[in-house]
Amino acid sequence: MSHDLQNKGPTLDQSRFHSSFRKSVAVALVLGGWGAHAGADERALPEVQVQTPAEQVGDLPGPYPGGQMARGAHLGVLGKTDVMDAPFSVISFTGSVIHNSQSRSISEVIGGLDSSVREEYGDGTSLDTLMIRGFTVENDEMSLNGLPGILGQFRVSPEFVERAEVLKGPSALINGMSADGSVGGAVNLISKRAGDVPLTSLTMGYASHSLFGFNADIARRFGVDNAFGIRVNAGARQGDMQRDYMTDRARNLSIGMDFNSERLRASLDLIRQTQRLYGAGGAVDFSAVGGPVPAAPDGRRNFAQPWYFQDAEDTALMGRVEWDVSKHLTVFGAIGQSRDASSALVADEPFVDASGGFAYAGMPIRWRQRTISSQWGLKGQFDTGSVRHHWSLTASDLRRTSTADFHVAGLSGGAGLSSIYDMVLIPPPGDAVEPAGPLAWSSRNALPGYAIADTLSFAEGRLRVTLGVRHQRVKSDSATGFALLGMSTAHYDESVNSPMATIVFKPSRQISLYANHVQGLSMGDTAPYGTSNQGVVFAPYRTRQFETGMKFDAGRFGGTLSVFQITKPYATIDPSTLTFGVFGKQRHRGVEVQLFGELAKGVRLIGGATFMNAEVRDPLNAAGQTLRPVGVARRQLALQGEWDVPAASGLTLTAHALHSGDVYADATNFAKVPGWTVYDLGARYVTRLGNTQLTLRAMVKNVTDERYWKQGRYAATLGMPRTLALSSTFEF
């Protein structure tokens, strides 16, 4: 495929030419409901009862008072579990809090409301990545309805999501091993289903600079006893973002079908997302600065050229079935497939010097990924005397093939020197073309495994002990160094066992004490090009977590206090021999506090604090220092409050704060990135226009226009500037 790349995206002059016109249209489209309602305010209105029928769909755990959090979550081999019975720190965000956040991705929702989670990349870049308890969790490590590995690589849109469940700690036994191996935690997304009440909803949105969007959500049930259901979400987003030269064009479609009878439950989900970004960038590498990093510039600045682009397509198809053979035995199975593709002309994260200068070069890239994931098993219960057993036996498999092509030959132009404070714009490469021809595979992974777990319930459920083990096989073929050009490959095929032991004790209905010891598995690293043992694939890493905590439920308000330690092998290069190997250990110790629910009538709170002492013990460190891992802060805070104004029925005011402490951008702990705090303010108004419920939302994100860096494991991204977000939802 050959194109004039300059014509693929809007120019800076074109964007400015249409800016004022688009803003005017935004106010008319998004806030049209205000004008339509102006006359209605002159007469008395009945009190608006805000309902979210979808929160009670199917077998979902019910919402906590306030409707923002759920009382339980789906924990893989442990099944649907009440929060007070879960032997882990777990939190589940409902569809209402996701929708009201006006976020562009699920990562933005979770990273803004859970103190132990941070969005590593995000809004100003072309992809999302989370860090949970200081460890990276990629988008495609998330699970869809309990099945891992089939969600999009770059961005997961929130429109199809009914619940976002976050489990802290290694989760290989609970959900099966992911292709990259989640260490700090796991995310499971529950897709929307049709409820018994028909739903037709239309949402229109706007975000500055001139980003417009809409989404239609339609749900119906039919058949005898409403056994069949279908729910369709379709939407689009397009326009200029609040960062220079950055334009977003996204489309989403999801179809969720289900069948429910007395003994049989089945579902089928189709999810398709496309996104085209121009000027996608904003990530830089500070590891070579050797001292304090340059101060963050205005968040409106872009480090990418206007002709940078990325096209991404993600398609997932998944089916699940459960059949109750008897009252005490259920057979279940799930299978899904995803295809992800991306074509781009971008630059790798450039190294920035102490003055803010950097060099860059555009590179055409093609990337493809195919994943097939499946689960099959049995679950049930039986009694031995006064002890009740809830058991499960599960077989799972995940197979993934990735391909990539980086085309560097024949470029003229598209490279130069610039600064984060004064971006130098250059013409696009005159002969840059997308790589053509068949793609060579870069990795093939197969992760078959088997797990058995048994939860023993004593004293009428006040004491629960869970024992389990997973036998995991890891088969990996990878291209290393210049293997994409056919020079070498590496192979690995081994099996390991990972056990789990947990305990939950409830001295009262309001208090739950828990502890767990769980082992996780992560794909072993491959010795990189240039090392003396390049191409050697290391065994899967065993990660271990010890955690204990207390949960409380005061009826309308609850929370969790947890103390944890996670250890993981640390791989590095021996500078004396240039040998890559596992020489050290990475350990994260922390304390988490999370709170949620209604403090008083009409006053809701979600938030918490996480304090971590993360360190890398590397015996090859000549100074003998204990260093902090890259991108891991000592403290992280998140707090969101909502207040239903008594004097104005239907009006809710919101406030949100997010804080992250300072971190390091390099393994030697010389390049220090300052901490940051961002505040958001908003309002929501719910009323009725005849038989139509109307919800109007307004939010100012980063209200103080904070300038800051978000440093992750691999790179730092510039925080987005002050942004206005508006939306209106009509429910017919």
C-alpha positions in Angstrom: 0.0 0.0 0.0 1.5 3.3 -1.0 0.1 6.7 0.0 1.1 10.3 0.2 1.4 10.3 4.0 1.0 14.0 4.2 -2.5 13.7 2.9 -3.5 10.9 5.4 -3.9 13.4 8.3 -5.1 16.9 8.6 -2.6 19.7 8.5 -2.1 22.1 11.4 -3.6 25.0 9.4 -6.6 22.9 8.5 -7.2 22.0 12.1 -7.1 25.6 13.2 -9.3 26.7 10.3 -12.1 24.5 11.4 -11.5 24.8 15.2 -14.0 27.6 16.0 -16.7 26.1 13.8 -16.4 22.7 15.4 -16.6 24.2 18.9 -19.8 26.0 18.1 -21.3 22.8 16.7 -20.2 20.9 19.9 -22.2 23.2 22.1 -25.3 22.9 20.0 -25.1 19.1 19.7 -24.0 18.1 23.2 -25.8 20.6 25.2 -29.0 20.8 23.1 -30.8 19.1 26.0 -30.3 22.2 28.1 -32.2 24.4 25.7 -34.9 21.8 25.2 -35.4 21.7 29.0 -35.4 25.4 29.6 -39.1 25.7 29.5 -39.7 22.6 31.5 -37.9 24.2 34.5 -40.8 26.6 35.0 -43.1 23.8 36.3 -42.6 21.5 39.2 -40.8 18.3 38.3 -41.2 15.0 40.2 -38.1 13.7 41.9 -35.9 11.8 39.5 -35.0 8.3 40.5 -31.8 7.3 38.7 -32.0 3.7 37.7 -29.5 1.5 35.9 -31.4 -1.7 35.0 -28.4 -3.3 33.5 -26.7 -3.5 36.9 -29.0 -6.4 37.8 -28.7 -8.3 34.5 -28.0 -12.1 34.6 -25.8 -13.5 37.3 -23.9 -10.2 38.0 -23.3 -9.5 41.7 -25.6 -6.7 42.9 -24.3 -3.1 43.1 -23.2 -1.6 46.4 -25.2 1.3 47.8 -24.5 4.3 45.5 -24.3 2.1 42.4 -20.6 2.7 41.7 -19.1 -0.6 43.0 -20.4 -4.2 42.9 -20.7 -6.5 45.9 -18.8 -9.3 44.2 -16.7 -10.4 41.2 -16.0 -13.4 39.0 -12.7 -14.9 40.2 -11.9 -17.6 37.6 -11.7 -21.0 39.2 -13.4 -19.7 42.4 -16.4 -18.6 40.4 -18.7 -15.6 41.3 -17.6 -14.5 44.8 -18.8 -11.9 47.2 -16.2 -9.3 48.1 -16.4 -10.3 51.8 -15.7 -13.9 50.9 -12.9 -13.2 48.4 -9.4 -14.2 49.7 -7.9 -11.3 47.7 -8.1 -7.6 47.4 -10.6 -7.2 44.6 -12.7 -4.3 43.4 -15.5 -4.2 40.7 -16.5 -1.0 38.9 -20.1 -0.9 37.6 -21.3 0.3 34.2 -22.7 3.5 35.7 -19.3 4.7 37.0 -17.6 3.7 33.8 -20.2 5.6 31.7 -20.2 8.7 33.9 -16.4 9.0 33.7 -16.5 10.1 30.0 -13.3 8.1 29.4 -11.9 7.0 26.1 -10.6 3.7 27.5 -11.1 1.2 30.3 -7.5 1.8 31.4 -8.3 5.5 32.0 -11.3 4.5 34.2 -9.4 1.9 36.3 -6.2 4.0 36.5 -8.1 7.0 37.8 -10.2 5.3 40.6 -8.0 2.6 42.1 -4.9 3.8 44.0 -2.9 0.6 43.3 -3.4 1.0 39.6 -1.8 3.6 37.3 -2.2 4.2 33.6 1.3 3.8 32.2 0.7 5.3 28.8 -2.8 6.7 28.0 -4.7 9.5 26.4 -1.9 11.4 24.6 -0.4 8.2 23.0 -1.5 5.5 20.7 -2.0 2.7 23.3 -2.9 2.0 26.9 -1.0 0.1 29.5 -1.7 -0.4 33.2 0.7 -0.8 36.2 -0.9 -2.8 39.1 1.1 -2.8 42.3 4.0 -1.6 40.3 4.0 -4.3 37.6 3.0 -3.8 34.0 -0.3 -5.3 32.7 -0.8 -5.0 29.0 -4.3 -4.5 27.4 -4.3 -8.0 25.9 -3.6 -9.5 29.3 -7.1 -8.5 30.3 -9.9 -11.1 30.3 -13.3 -10.9 28.6 -16.0 -12.7 30.6 -13.3 -14.7 32.3 -11.4 -15.7 29.1 -7.9 -14.1 28.9 -6.0 -12.9 26.0 -8.6 -11.9 23.3 -9.0 -8.1 23.9 -7.3 -5.4 21.8 -3.6 -4.7 22.1 -3.7 -0.9 21.9 -6.9 0.4 23.4 -10.0 -1.1 24.9 -13.1 1.1 24.5 -15.5 1.3 27.5 -18.8 1.2 25.5 -19.4 -2.5 25.7 -18.3 -3.0 29.3 -20.8 -3.6 32.1 -18.3 -4.4 34.9 -14.5 -3.9 35.2 -13.2 -6.3 37.9 -9.7 -5.8 39.3 -7.9 -8.6 41.2 -4.6 -7.7 42.9 -1.7 -10.0 42.8 -0.5 -12.9 40.5 -3.4 -14.6 38.9 -2.1 -17.5 36.9 -4.1 -20.1 38.9 -7.3 -18.0 39.1 -7.6 -17.0 35.4 -4.9 -19.0 33.6 -1.6 -17.8 32.4 -1.6 -14.9 30.1 0.8 -14.5 27.2 2.8 -11.9 29.0 2.1 -13.1 32.5 0.3 -10.6 34.8 2.3 -10.2 38.0 0.7 -7.3 39.9 -2.9 -8.2 39.2 -5.5 -9.0 36.6 -8.5 -7.2 35.0 -11.7 -9.0 33.9 -14.2 -7.2 31.8 -17.9 -8.3 31.8 -19.7 -7.4 28.6 -23.2 -5.8 28.6 -26.3 -8.0 28.4 -29.9 -7.2 27.7 -32.1 -6.8 30.8 -35.8 -7.5 31.2 -36.5 -3.8 30.7 -36.1 -2.7 27.0 -33.3 -0.1 26.5 -32.7 2.4 23.8 -30.0 4.9 24.7 -28.1 7.5 22.7 -25.1 9.4 24.0 -23.5 12.4 22.3 -20.2 13.8 23.6 -17.6 16.5 23.0 -14.1 17.0 24.4 -11.8 20.0 23.7 -10.2 20.9 21.3 -12.9 19.6 19.0 -13.4 15.8 19.6 -17.0 14.7 18.9 -18.5 11.3 19.6 -21.8 9.4 19.8 -22.8 5.9 20.9 -26.1 4.0 20.5 -26.9 1.3 23.1 -30.0 -0.9 22.3 -31.1 -4.0 24.3 -34.1 -6.3 24.0 -35.2 -9.7 25.4 -37.7 -12.0 23.6 -38.9 -15.5 23.5 -40.6 -17.6 26.2 -39.8 -16.2 29.6 -37.5 -13.6 27.9 -34.9 -16.4 27.4 -33.2 -14.8 24.5 -31.4 -11.4 24.7 -29.4 -9.2 22.4 -27.6 -5.9 23.1 -25.9 -3.8 20.5 -23.5 -0.9 21.1 -22.3 1.1 18.1 -20.5 4.4 18.1 -17.8 6.7 16.7 -15.4 9.4 17.8 -13.6 11.9 15.6 -11.8 15.2 15.8 -8.9 17.1 17.2 -7.6 16.5 20.7 -6.3 19.1 23.2 -2.7 18.3 22.1 -1.1 19.9 19.0 -1.6 18.2 15.7 -3.3 15.2 17.4 -6.4 13.8 15.8 -8.5 10.8 16.8 -10.8 8.8 14.7 -12.3 5.7 16.3 -15.2 3.3 15.6 -16.6 0.6 17.9 -19.3 -2.1 17.5 -20.3 -4.8 20.0 -23.0 -7.4 19.8 -23.8 -9.4 22.9 -26.3 -12.3 22.7 -27.4 -14.6 25.5 -29.8 -17.4 26.3 -30.9 -18.2 29.8 -33.1 -21.2 30.9 -33.4 -23.0 34.2 -30.4 -25.2 33.5 -28.6 -23.8 30.5 -26.9 -20.5 30.0 -25.1 -19.4 26.8 -23.7 -16.2 25.4 -21.9 -15.0 22.3 -20.0 -11.7 22.0 -18.6 -9.9 18.9 -16.4 -6.9 19.5 -14.8 -4.8 16.9 -12.7 -1.6 17.4 -10.8 0.6 15.0 -8.8 3.6 15.7 -6.8 6.0 13.5 -4.5 8.5 15.3 -2.5 11.3 13.7 0.3 12.9 15.6 0.3 10.0 18.0 3.3 10.3 20.3 4.2 12.0 23.5 6.4 9.2 25.0 10.1 9.9 25.6 13.0 8.0 27.3 14.8 9.7 30.2 17.1 6.8 31.1 20.2 8.5 29.6 19.7 11.9 31.3 21.9 10.9 34.3 20.1 13.3 36.7 16.9 15.2 37.3 14.7 15.0 34.2 13.8 18.2 32.2 10.7 20.0 33.5 7.5 19.0 31.8 6.3 21.5 29.2 2.8 22.6 28.4 0.6 19.5 28.0 -0.6 20.8 24.7 2.8 20.2 23.1 3.4 17.2 21.0 6.7 15.4 20.4 5.3 13.6 17.4 5.3 15.0 13.9 1.8 15.8 12.4 2.4 13.1 9.8 2.9 10.3 12.3 -0.1 8.0 12.2 -1.2 4.7 13.6 -4.1 2.5 12.3 -5.3 -0.2 14.6 -8.0 -2.8 14.2 -9.1 -5.3 16.9 -11.8 -8.0 16.4 -12.8 -10.5 19.1 -15.4 -13.3 18.9 -16.2 -15.3 22.1 -18.7 -17.9 23.1 -19.5 -19.3 26.6 -21.9 -22.0 27.8 -22.8 -23.5 31.2 -25.1 -26.5 31.8 -26.3 -27.6 35.2 -26.1 -31.3 35.0 -27.6 -31.5 38.5 -28.1 -29.3 41.5 -24.5 -30.0 42.5 -22.6 -30.2 39.2 -22.1 -27.8 36.3 -20.3 -28.3 33.0 -18.9 -25.1 31.4 -16.8 -24.1 28.4 -15.6 -21.0 26.6 -13.7 -20.3 23.5 -12.7 -17.1 21.8 -10.5 -15.7 19.0 -9.1 -12.3 18.3 -7.3 -10.7 15.4 -5.3 -7.5 15.9 -3.6 -5.5 13.3 -1.7 -2.2 13.2 0.0 -0.2 10.5 1.9 2.9 11.5 4.5 5.5 10.7 5.9 6.4 14.1 9.2 6.8 15.9 10.4 4.8 18.9 10.6 6.7 22.2 13.5 9.0 21.7 16.3 9.5 24.3 16.0 13.0 25.8 19.0 14.8 27.2 19.1 17.1 30.2 18.2 20.2 28.2 15.2 18.5 26.6 16.8 17.8 23.2 16.2 14.6 21.2 16.7 13.0 17.8 13.9 11.2 16.0 13.2 9.2 12.9 10.0 7.9 11.4 9.7 4.2 10.7 6.9 2.4 8.8 5.6 -0.6 10.8 3.2 -3.5 10.2 2.1 -5.7 13.1 -0.4 -8.6 13.3 -1.5 -10.8 16.1 -3.9 -13.8 16.3 -5.0 -15.4 19.6 -7.1 -18.4 20.3 -8.1 -18.9 24.0 -10.3 -21.6 25.6 -11.5 -22.9 28.9 -13.4 -26.1 29.7 -14.2 -27.7 33.0 -16.5 -28.9 35.8 -17.5 -27.2 39.0 -19.8 -28.2 41.8 -20.3 -28.7 45.5 -20.6 -31.5 48.0 -20.6 -32.0 51.8 -18.3 -34.1 54.0 -20.0 -34.0 57.4 -20.3 -30.3 58.4 -17.8 -29.1 55.8 -19.1 -27.9 52.4 -16.8 -28.1 49.4 -17.0 -25.8 46.4 -14.6 -27.3 43.8 -13.6 -26.7 40.2 -11.5 -28.6 37.7 -10.5 -26.5 34.7 -8.4 -27.0 31.5 -7.3 -23.9 29.6 -5.2 -23.1 26.6 -4.0 -19.9 25.0 -2.2 -19.9 21.6 -0.9 -16.7 20.1 1.1 -15.9 16.9 2.6 -12.4 16.5 4.2 -11.0 13.3 5.9 -7.7 12.7 7.9 -5.9 10.0 10.0 -2.8 10.6 10.8 -1.1 7.3 13.9 1.1 7.6 15.5 0.8 4.1 15.1 3.6 1.5 13.8 6.4 3.7 14.7 9.9 2.7 13.9 12.6 5.3 11.6 11.9 8.2 14.5 12.3 10.7 15.9 15.2 12.6 16.8 17.0 15.9 14.2 18.7 18.1 13.4 19.7 21.6 10.5 19.0 24.0 10.2 22.8 24.5 10.4 23.8 20.8 9.3 21.1 18.4 10.8 21.3 15.0 8.4 20.3 12.2 9.8 18.6 9.1 8.2 17.2 6.0 7.3 13.5 5.9 9.7 11.0 4.3 9.2 11.3 0.6 9.4 7.6 -0.1 8.2 6.1 3.1 5.8 3.2 2.3 4.1 0.7 4.5 6.1 -2.6 4.4 4.6 -4.9 1.8 4.5 -8.7 1.2 4.0 -11.5 3.7 5.0 -10.9 7.3 7.5 -13.2 9.1 6.4 -14.4 12.5 8.2 -13.0 15.5 6.7 -15.2 18.2 4.5 -18.2 18.7 3.3 -19.1 22.2 1.1 -22.0 23.5 0.0 -22.1 27.1 -2.0 -25.2 27.9 -2.7 -25.8 31.6 -4.9 -27.6 34.1 -6.1 -26.3 37.5 -8.0 -27.8 40.4 -9.3 -25.8 43.4 -11.4 -26.6 46.4 -12.9 -24.1 48.9 -13.7 -25.7 52.2 -16.4 -23.9 54.2 -16.6 -24.4 57.9 -18.9 -23.0 60.7 -21.7 -22.1 58.3 -19.4 -20.2 56.0 -17.6 -18.1 58.6 -14.3 -19.9 57.9 -13.2 -20.6 54.3 -10.0 -22.3 53.2 -9.1 -22.6 49.6 -6.4 -24.9 48.2 -5.5 -25.2 44.6 -2.8 -25.9 42.1 -2.2 -25.2 38.4 -0.1 -27.4 36.1 1.1 -25.0 33.4 3.0 -25.9 30.2 4.8 -23.1 28.4 5.7 -23.6 24.7 7.5 -20.7 23.0 9.2 -20.0 19.7 10.6 -16.6 19.3 12.7 -14.6 16.8 15.5 -12.8 18.4 18.0 -10.1 17.5 17.7 -9.7 13.7 15.6 -12.9 13.5 12.9 -10.9 11.7 15.3 -11.0 8.8 15.7 -14.8 9.3 19.0 -15.0 11.3 17.9 -17.0 14.4 15.1 -18.4 16.4 14.8 -19.7 20.0 12.6 -22.5 21.4 11.3 -23.3 24.9 9.0 -26.1 26.1 8.7 -26.8 29.8 6.1 -27.4 32.5 5.8 -25.9 36.0 3.3 -26.2 38.9 2.0 -23.1 40.8 0.1 -23.7 44.1 -2.3 -21.4 46.0 -3.5 -21.4 49.6 -6.0 -18.9 51.0 -8.1 -18.4 54.1 -11.0 -16.1 55.0 -12.4 -15.8 58.5 -15.5 -13.7 59.3 -15.7 -13.0 63.0 -18.9 -11.0 62.3 -21.1 -10.1 59.3 -19.4 -6.8 59.1 -15.7 -7.9 59.3 -13.8 -10.3 57.1 -10.1 -11.3 57.6 -8.2 -12.9 54.8 -4.7 -14.1 53.8 -3.3 -15.7 50.7 -0.1 -17.2 49.4 -0.2 -17.6 45.6 2.3 -18.2 42.9 2.1 -16.7 39.4 3.9 -17.4 36.2 5.4 -15.0 33.7 7.0 -15.7 30.4 10.8 -15.9 30.7 12.9 -13.3 29.0 15.0 -14.0 25.9 18.7 -12.9 26.0 18.8 -9.8 23.7 20.9 -9.2 20.7 24.5 -8.3 21.5 24.8 -10.5 24.6 27.1 -13.5 24.8 24.1 -15.8 25.1 21.8 -14.0 22.7 18.7 -16.0 21.8 18.6 -18.2 25.0 15.1 -18.4 26.3 14.8 -18.5 30.1 12.3 -20.6 32.0 9.0 -19.0 33.1 9.4 -16.8 36.1 7.7 -17.9 39.3 6.3 -14.9 41.1 5.1 -15.2 44.7 2.7 -13.1 46.7 2.0 -13.1 50.4 -1.0 -10.9 51.4 -3.2 -10.4 54.4 -5.9 -8.0 55.1 -9.2 -7.0 56.6 -12.5 -6.0 54.9 -15.4 -4.3 56.4 -19.0 -3.8 55.3 -21.0 -1.2 57.2 -24.1 -1.7 55.1 -23.8 1.3 52.9 -20.1 1.9 53.2 -17.2 -0.6 53.0 -13.5 -0.9 52.4 -10.4 -3.0 52.4 -7.0 -2.8 54.2 -4.3 -5.1 52.8 -0.6 -5.7 53.3 1.2 -7.5 50.5 4.6 -8.6 49.3 5.3 -9.7 45.7 8.7 -11.1 44.5 9.8 -11.7 41.0 13.2 -12.8 39.5 15.2 -9.9 38.0 17.0 -10.3 34.7 19.9 -8.1 33.6 23.2 -8.1 31.7 26.4 -8.9 33.5 28.6 -5.9 32.3 31.9 -7.9 32.7 30.8 -10.9 30.5 27.9 -9.4 28.6 25.9 -12.4 29.7 22.2 -12.0 30.1 20.7 -13.8 33.0 18.5 -13.9 36.1 20.9 -12.6 38.7 18.7 -10.7 41.2 15.2 -10.3 42.7 12.6 -7.6 42.5 10.4 -7.2 45.6 7.4 -5.0 46.1 6.0 -4.5 49.7 3.0 -2.4 50.2 0.0 -1.3 52.1 -3.3 -0.5 50.4 -6.5 1.1 51.7 -9.6 1.4 49.6 -13.0 2.8 50.5 -16.3 2.9 48.6 -20.0 3.4 49.1 -22.3 6.1 50.6 -21.0 8.1 53.6 -24.4 9.7 53.9 -27.5 10.0 51.9 -26.5 11.5 48.5 -22.8 11.5 49.4 -20.7 8.8 47.6 -17.0 8.1 47.8 -14.5 5.9 45.9 -10.9 6.1 46.7 -7.8 4.8 48.5 -4.1 5.0 49.1 -1.3 2.7 48.2 2.2 2.9 49.8 4.9 0.7 48.4 8.5 0.0 49.2 9.7 -1.5 45.9 13.3 -2.5 45.4 15.6 -4.4 43.1 18.4 -6.5 44.6 21.0 -7.0 41.9 24.3 -8.7 43.0 26.0 -7.3 39.9 25.5 -3.8 41.2 29.1 -2.7 41.9 28.0 -0.1 44.5 26.0 -2.7 46.4 23.0 -0.4 46.4 19.4 -1.5 46.7 17.6 0.4 43.9 14.0 1.2 43.1 12.5 -0.3 40.0 11.8 2.1 37.1 8.4 3.8 37.2 7.3 2.6 40.7 6.2 5.3 43.1 6.3 5.0 46.9 2.8 6.4 47.2 -0.3 6.6 45.0 -3.6 8.2 46.0 -7.0 8.3 44.3 -10.2 9.9 45.5 -13.5 10.6 43.9 -16.6 12.1 45.6 -20.1 12.7 44.5 -22.8 14.9 46.1 -26.4 14.9 45.2 -27.4 18.6 45.8 -30.6 18.5 48.0 -31.9 21.8 46.7 -31.7 20.7 43.0 -33.3 17.3 42.4 -31.3 15.4 39.8 -28.1 17.5 40.2 -24.9 15.8 41.2 -21.5 17.5 41.7 -18.3 15.5 41.4 -14.7 16.0 42.4 -11.7 13.8 41.7 -8.0 13.8 42.7 -5.2 11.6 41.5 -1.7 11.7 43.0 1.5 9.8 42.2 4.9 10.2 44.0 8.2 10.6 42.4 9.8 7.8 40.5 13.0 6.9 38.6 13.4 6.7 34.9 16.5 4.6 34.9 17.7 1.4 36.5 20.6 3.2 38.2 18.2 5.7 40.0 19.9 8.8 38.7 17.1 10.2 36.5 14.4 11.2 38.9 10.9 12.2 37.7 8.9 14.4 40.1 5.5 13.4 41.5 2.3 15.0 40.4 -1.3 15.7 41.4 -4.2 16.2 39.1 -7.7 17.4 40.0 -11.0 17.1 38.0 -14.3 18.8 38.7 -17.7 18.0 37.2 -21.4 18.0 37.4 -24.2 15.6 36.3 -27.9 16.4 35.9 -30.7 13.8 35.4 -34.2 14.8 34.4 -37.1 13.8 32.2 -38.4 15.1 29.0 -41.8 13.4 28.7 -41.0 9.7 28.7 -37.3 10.2 27.9 -34.7 10.3 30.7 -32.0 12.8 29.9 -28.5 12.8 31.6 -26.2 15.8 31.1 -22.6 15.6 32.1 -19.8 18.2 32.2 -16.3 17.7 33.5 -13.1 19.7 33.5 -10.1 17.3 33.6 -6.8 18.6 35.1 -8.6 21.7 36.2 -5.3 23.3 37.4 -3.6 22.6 34.1 -0.8 20.7 35.9 2.3 20.0 33.8 3.7 16.6 34.6 5.4 13.4 33.4 3.8 9.9 33.8 6.8 7.6 34.0 6.2 4.0 33.3 8.4 0.9 33.0 9.6 1.8 29.6 9.0 5.4 28.9 7.6 8.7 30.2 4.5 10.4 28.7 3.5 14.0 29.0 0.3 14.5 31.0 -2.7 15.9 29.1 -3.6 19.6 29.6 -6.8 21.0 31.0 -9.6 19.4 29.0 -13.4 20.1 28.9 -15.6 17.0 28.4 -19.4 17.2 27.8 -21.9 14.5 27.1 -25.7 14.0 27.0 -27.5 10.6 27.2 -31.1 10.1 26.1 -32.8 6.9 27.3 -36.1 6.3 25.4 
